[in-house]
Amino acid sequence: MTVMIPGKARAILFPPLCLLALLQVSTVSWAACDDPPARRVNWLRCDKQGVDLQGVDLREAVLTQINLSGANLSGARLSGADLGRAILNNANFTGAALRGARLVSAQLNHAVLADASMTGARLDRAVLAGADLRKADLSNAGLYQADLSRADLSNAKLNQAHLAQADLSDAKLANANLSEAVLSRAMLEDAVLTGANLQGTRLDGATLLDVNFTGADLSQATLAEARIDGAIFTNAKLDSTIWINRQRCRPGSVGACR
């Protein structure tokens, strides 16, 4: 194949692989890291450590593999944005909107996401160790194999969230709403779930060693084959709960499966 060069009378022959590379270059949308924050901006792999992006509109932005460690994104609008494999350690997302955002395999160690709206967000295999997620809305969120060890999820909404095989060891989940959430084979050793809503929650095969369920509502939850050594169920509602031996607790059971 040949390509005509403007201003030249002759055609220049390009090897097939070179021609393919030229065609690809012309169609690729390269990230412009100096572009100002805006909806659908492309900051692919950009280094934005410590920047102040408080309240900005980054909806549907391409932020894949971006480095926003220590950045201030409080109140920012990031719904629909792609933050896959982003580095977000110690970033501040307080009150940010991340509905439907993609954060698969993102690093959010010690990030602050208090009061953030993250309904339907995808955080599969994300690392949120020690993160502050108090009062965050993670309903219907995907957190498969996510690392939430030592995270604070007090009063968070996790209803219908998918947390299968997630690590929630030493996590604080006091008064959290986990109704109808999936925590199959999840690790919750030493977690605090006092007063939590676990109605209809799947905890089958989960590790619940030394978990504090005091005052929690586990009505119709499933604990089949879960490990519960040392777990505390003081005043916990176990109405029609499927117990570790697959026995269904009697209606009205409290504190122990009857």
Secondary structure by P-SEA (a helix, b strand, c coil): cccccccccbbbbbcaaaaaaaaaaacccccccccccccccccccccccccccccccccccccccccccccccccccccccccccccccccccccccccccccccccccccccccccccccccccccccccccccccccccccccccccccccccccccccccccccccccccccccccccccccccccccccccccccccccccccccccccccccccccccccccccccccccccccccccccccccccccccccc
